Amino acid sequence: MKIRTGLVLVGAAAALAACVSSEPRQRAVAVAPPVTNSVEGEWTDANGLTSTFTGGQFVTRTSDGTNTQMASGTYTVGPDQIIQINLYSNVKKTSSLVNCALIGPSQLNCTTAAGSQFTLSRRG
């Protein structure tokens, strides 16, 4: 009886060993989808000016080859996804507030504090 029990245990151990691989397991890694609800990146307006949003900083430059800085400032994204830009115009030498709504991944609809409206389109 002891031999039979021993053989059963050895058989069970062998069966279990066959289920275990000596190679490391590959774990599935979740890959985040591309960020499309972010204002980060380069945008253009109807006049051909390029605005860049990076880490809370905002800069607008000409795209005529001179790359002249037209405006700069900071921006924040509110819980309602409204982008608020505190802008300093190098042309007018004035500061102003602009609110923009991200309309899909490639369009920003913006309104200045004075009520003027404009649209920015994502570059690239």
N, C-alpha and C positions, 0 to 999 in steps of 0.2 A: 504494500500500500504506500509506503514512503517513497518508493521508486516512482510509482505512478504519479503521486502528488508532485514530486520533483520534476518529472517530465512535463506535466501540465503547466507548472510555473515557468519552466524554461521555454515552453512553447508560447505562453502568453507574453513573456518578456520579449521573445523574438518577434512576435506579431506587433507589439508596441514599438519596438525599435525600428521596424520597417516603416512605421508611420512618421517617424521623425527624420528630417533631413539634416545633414551636417552643414548644408549651405545656409548662409544668412537669409532671412526672409526679406523680401522687398516690400516695403510699406508704401501704400498709396499716399501721395503727397497732393494736397489740395493746391491748385494754382489759382491765384486771384485773377478775375477777369480784368481786362484793361480798364483803367479809370476813365469813365466818360462823363461823370458828373462833376468834374473838377475844372476850375477856371485856369489852372496852371497851364502855361504854354504861350504860344504866339497867336495873336489875333490881328486882323486887318479891318480897317473901316473903308467907307466908300471913297475917301480921299486918298487911299493908298498908304496911310500911316500904319505902322506896325506897333502894336502894344504887346508887351511881354509881362506876364504875371508869374512871379517866382517867389515862393516862400514868404508871402505877405508884402512883397515889393512890386511896384508897378512902374513901368517906363514906356513912354511912347516916343518913337523915332521915325524920321522920314525914311522912305524907301527909294529915294532918288539917287542913291549912291553916296550921298554925303553922310548919311546915318546920323543926322542932327537930332539931338534930344529935344523934343518939343514939350514934354511934360513928364512928371515923375510923382511918386507918392507911395502910399501904402493902401492895402486893401484887407478887408476881413470878409468872411463868409458867415452870415448869420444862420441861426437854426432853421429859418424859413427859406434857406438857400439863396437869399438875396445877397449879392456881392456889393459891399459898400466901399467906394474908392474915395480916399482923401487925396485930391489931386492938386499939384502946383503946376500952373502953366508957365513955361519959360518964355512964351510969346507975350502973354498979357500981364505977366508978373503978378498973378492973382491965385488964391487958393479957392477951391470949390469942392463940393460934395457931389458924387455921382452914385446912383443906385442902379445896379444891373441885375437882370434876371436871366439865368441860364436856361435857354429854350432849346433843349436837346443838347447833344454833345458838341455841336458846331456853331451855335448862335447865341450871342449875348444881346439882349435888348436893354438899352441903357437910357436913363433919364437924369438930366442935370438938375441941380437945385432950382435953377431958373425955369425949368420945364421943357427945355430942349430935349429932343429924343434922337438917338442914333443907334445903329446896329453894328456889332463887331462879329466877324466870321472867323472861325478857327483856321489857322494856316496849317497846311500839311495834311 
